[in-house]
Amino acid sequence: MRIDLFPNGLIDDLVVEDCSLRIERTGDSRYTLHITGASTLTIALWSTRRVPLALDPIDLMDWIRMDPSAPVGGCVVETDACNLHLESMTRRHYWLGLSRDDSLSHIHFVSPGYVKARILTAP
């Protein structure tokens, strides 16, 4: 696992190998990522209040289950046995790469407002 943080404590870059991922919708503009592997992490990812935070999937593989219409409290994405890479691209965009063997899928978290990610719990 590798974590690089900005000086304000927000996630710049996170890499976790051989893990399971569950993304839950915890608000209109908020998601919680539960990452379980050799270490367990809980990450909050959110946007400006009242501004939508969209999940834009690219080339999702069949080993990734996604329900973008899940209600608040529901599971949006779930997968296991993958490598995960979460990276801040711009103030309005986080990129999540999920890979297994030679296949790679992307999920973009985008918003017209800011997008932030912070570690809530770590080993």
Contacts in CASP RR format, 6 or more apart in sequence:
PFRMAT RR
TARGET T0000
AUTHOR 0000-0000-0000
METHOD contacts of the structure
MODEL  1
MRIDLFPNGLIDDLVVEDCSLRIERTGDSRYTLHITGASTLTIALWSTRR
VPLALDPIDLMDWIRMDPSAPVGGCVVETDACNLHLESMTRRHYWLGLSR
DDSLSHIHFVSPGYVKARILTAP
1 14 0 8 1.000
1 15 0 8 1.000
1 16 0 8 1.000
1 17 0 8 1.000
1 38 0 8 1.000
1 39 0 8 1.000
1 41 0 8 1.000
2 13 0 8 1.000
2 14 0 8 1.000
2 15 0 8 1.000
3 11 0 8 1.000
3 13 0 8 1.000
3 14 0 8 1.000
3 119 0 8 1.000
3 122 0 8 1.000
4 11 0 8 1.000
4 12 0 8 1.000
4 13 0 8 1.000
4 14 0 8 1.000
5 11 0 8 1.000
5 12 0 8 1.000
6 12 0 8 1.000
6 88 0 8 1.000
9 118 0 8 1.000
10 88 0 8 1.000
10 116 0 8 1.000
10 117 0 8 1.000
10 118 0 8 1.000
11 43 0 8 1.000
11 86 0 8 1.000
11 88 0 8 1.000
11 94 0 8 1.000
11 117 0 8 1.000
11 118 0 8 1.000
11 119 0 8 1.000
12 87 0 8 1.000
12 88 0 8 1.000
13 85 0 8 1.000
13 86 0 8 1.000
13 87 0 8 1.000
13 88 0 8 1.000
14 41 0 8 1.000
14 43 0 8 1.000
14 84 0 8 1.000
14 85 0 8 1.000
14 86 0 8 1.000
14 87 0 8 1.000
15 83 0 8 1.000
15 84 0 8 1.000
15 85 0 8 1.000
16 35 0 8 1.000
16 37 0 8 1.000
16 39 0 8 1.000
16 41 0 8 1.000
16 83 0 8 1.000
16 84 0 8 1.000
17 83 0 8 1.000
17 84 0 8 1.000
18 37 0 8 1.000
18 38 0 8 1.000
18 81 0 8 1.000
18 82 0 8 1.000
18 83 0 8 1.000
19 35 0 8 1.000
19 36 0 8 1.000
19 37 0 8 1.000
19 38 0 8 1.000
19 80 0 8 1.000
19 82 0 8 1.000
19 83 0 8 1.000
19 84 0 8 1.000
20 35 0 8 1.000
20 36 0 8 1.000
20 37 0 8 1.000
20 79 0 8 1.000
20 80 0 8 1.000
20 81 0 8 1.000
20 82 0 8 1.000
21 33 0 8 1.000
21 34 0 8 1.000
21 35 0 8 1.000
21 36 0 8 1.000
21 77 0 8 1.000
21 78 0 8 1.000
21 79 0 8 1.000
21 80 0 8 1.000
21 82 0 8 1.000
21 84 0 8 1.000
21 98 0 8 1.000
22 33 0 8 1.000
22 34 0 8 1.000
22 75 0 8 1.000
22 77 0 8 1.000
22 78 0 8 1.000
23 31 0 8 1.000
23 32 0 8 1.000
23 33 0 8 1.000
23 34 0 8 1.000
23 55 0 8 1.000
23 75 0 8 1.000
23 76 0 8 1.000
23 77 0 8 1.000
23 78 0 8 1.000
24 31 0 8 1.000
24 32 0 8 1.000
24 34 0 8 1.000
24 70 0 8 1.000
24 73 0 8 1.000
24 74 0 8 1.000
24 75 0 8 1.000
24 76 0 8 1.000
25 31 0 8 1.000
25 70 0 8 1.000
25 71 0 8 1.000
25 72 0 8 1.000
25 73 0 8 1.000
25 74 0 8 1.000
25 76 0 8 1.000
26 32 0 8 1.000
26 44 0 8 1.000
26 72 0 8 1.000
26 73 0 8 1.000
27 72 0 8 1.000
27 73 0 8 1.000
28 50 0 8 1.000
28 52 0 8 1.000
28 53 0 8 1.000
28 72 0 8 1.000
29 46 0 8 1.000
29 47 0 8 1.000
29 48 0 8 1.000
29 49 0 8 1.000
29 50 0 8 1.000
29 51 0 8 1.000
29 52 0 8 1.000
29 53 0 8 1.000
29 111 0 8 1.000
30 44 0 8 1.000
30 45 0 8 1.000
30 46 0 8 1.000
30 47 0 8 1.000
30 53 0 8 1.000
31 44 0 8 1.000
31 45 0 8 1.000
31 46 0 8 1.000
31 53 0 8 1.000
31 55 0 8 1.000
31 76 0 8 1.000
31 109 0 8 1.000
32 42 0 8 1.000
32 43 0 8 1.000
32 44 0 8 1.000
32 45 0 8 1.000
32 120 0 8 1.000
33 41 0 8 1.000
33 42 0 8 1.000
33 43 0 8 1.000
33 44 0 8 1.000
33 45 0 8 1.000
33 86 0 8 1.000
34 40 0 8 1.000
34 41 0 8 1.000
34 42 0 8 1.000
35 41 0 8 1.000
35 42 0 8 1.000
35 43 0 8 1.000
35 84 0 8 1.000
39 122 0 8 1.000
39 123 0 8 1.000
40 121 0 8 1.000
40 123 0 8 1.000
41 119 0 8 1.000
41 121 0 8 1.000
41 122 0 8 1.000
41 123 0 8 1.000
42 119 0 8 1.000
42 120 0 8 1.000
42 121 0 8 1.000
43 86 0 8 1.000
43 117 0 8 1.000
43 118 0 8 1.000
43 119 0 8 1.000
43 120 0 8 1.000
44 117 0 8 1.000
44 118 0 8 1.000
44 120 0 8 1.000
45 53 0 8 1.000
45 94 0 8 1.000
45 109 0 8 1.000
45 115 0 8 1.000
45 116 0 8 1.000
45 117 0 8 1.000
46 53 0 8 1.000
46 115 0 8 1.000
46 116 0 8 1.000
46 117 0 8 1.000
47 53 0 8 1.000
47 111 0 8 1.000
47 113 0 8 1.000
47 114 0 8 1.000
47 115 0 8 1.000
47 116 0 8 1.000
48 111 0 8 1.000
48 113 0 8 1.000
48 114 0 8 1.000
51 111 0 8 1.000
51 112 0 8 1.000
51 113 0 8 1.000
52 111 0 8 1.000
52 112 0 8 1.000
53 109 0 8 1.000
53 110 0 8 1.000
53 111 0 8 1.000
53 115 0 8 1.000
54 108 0 8 1.000
54 109 0 8 1.000
54 110 0 8 1.000
54 111 0 8 1.000
55 66 0 8 1.000
55 68 0 8 1.000
55 76 0 8 1.000
55 77 0 8 1.000
55 107 0 8 1.000
55 108 0 8 1.000
55 109 0 8 1.000
56 107 0 8 1.000
56 108 0 8 1.000
56 109 0 8 1.000
56 110 0 8 1.000
57 66 0 8 1.000
57 68 0 8 1.000
57 105 0 8 1.000
57 106 0 8 1.000
57 107 0 8 1.000
57 108 0 8 1.000
58 105 0 8 1.000
58 106 0 8 1.000
58 107 0 8 1.000
58 108 0 8 1.000
59 104 0 8 1.000
59 105 0 8 1.000
59 106 0 8 1.000
60 66 0 8 1.000
60 105 0 8 1.000
60 107 0 8 1.000
61 98 0 8 1.000
61 100 0 8 1.000
61 103 0 8 1.000
61 105 0 8 1.000
63 79 0 8 1.000
63 80 0 8 1.000
63 81 0 8 1.000
63 82 0 8 1.000
63 100 0 8 1.000
63 103 0 8 1.000
64 77 0 8 1.000
64 78 0 8 1.000
64 79 0 8 1.000
64 82 0 8 1.000
64 98 0 8 1.000
64 105 0 8 1.000
65 77 0 8 1.000
65 78 0 8 1.000
65 79 0 8 1.000
66 76 0 8 1.000
66 77 0 8 1.000
66 107 0 8 1.000
67 74 0 8 1.000
67 75 0 8 1.000
67 76 0 8 1.000
67 77 0 8 1.000
68 76 0 8 1.000
70 76 0 8 1.000
77 107 0 8 1.000
79 98 0 8 1.000
81 100 0 8 1.000
82 98 0 8 1.000
82 99 0 8 1.000
82 100 0 8 1.000
83 98 0 8 1.000
83 99 0 8 1.000
83 100 0 8 1.000
84 96 0 8 1.000
84 97 0 8 1.000
84 98 0 8 1.000
85 95 0 8 1.000
85 96 0 8 1.000
85 97 0 8 1.000
85 98 0 8 1.000
85 99 0 8 1.000
86 94 0 8 1.000
86 95 0 8 1.000
86 96 0 8 1.000
86 97 0 8 1.000
86 117 0 8 1.000
87 94 0 8 1.000
87 95 0 8 1.000
88 94 0 8 1.000
88 115 0 8 1.000
88 117 0 8 1.000
89 95 0 8 1.000
91 113 0 8 1.000
91 114 0 8 1.000
91 115 0 8 1.000
92 110 0 8 1.000
92 111 0 8 1.000
92 112 0 8 1.000
92 113 0 8 1.000
92 114 0 8 1.000
92 115 0 8 1.000
93 108 0 8 1.000
93 109 0 8 1.000
93 110 0 8 1.000
93 115 0 8 1.000
94 108 0 8 1.000
94 109 0 8 1.000
94 115 0 8 1.000
94 117 0 8 1.000
95 106 0 8 1.000
95 107 0 8 1.000
95 108 0 8 1.000
95 109 0 8 1.000
96 106 0 8 1.000
96 107 0 8 1.000
96 108 0 8 1.000
96 109 0 8 1.000
97 104 0 8 1.000
97 105 0 8 1.000
97 106 0 8 1.000
97 107 0 8 1.000
98 104 0 8 1.000
98 105 0 8 1.000
98 106 0 8 1.000
98 107 0 8 1.000
99 105 0 8 1.000
109 115 0 8 1.000
END
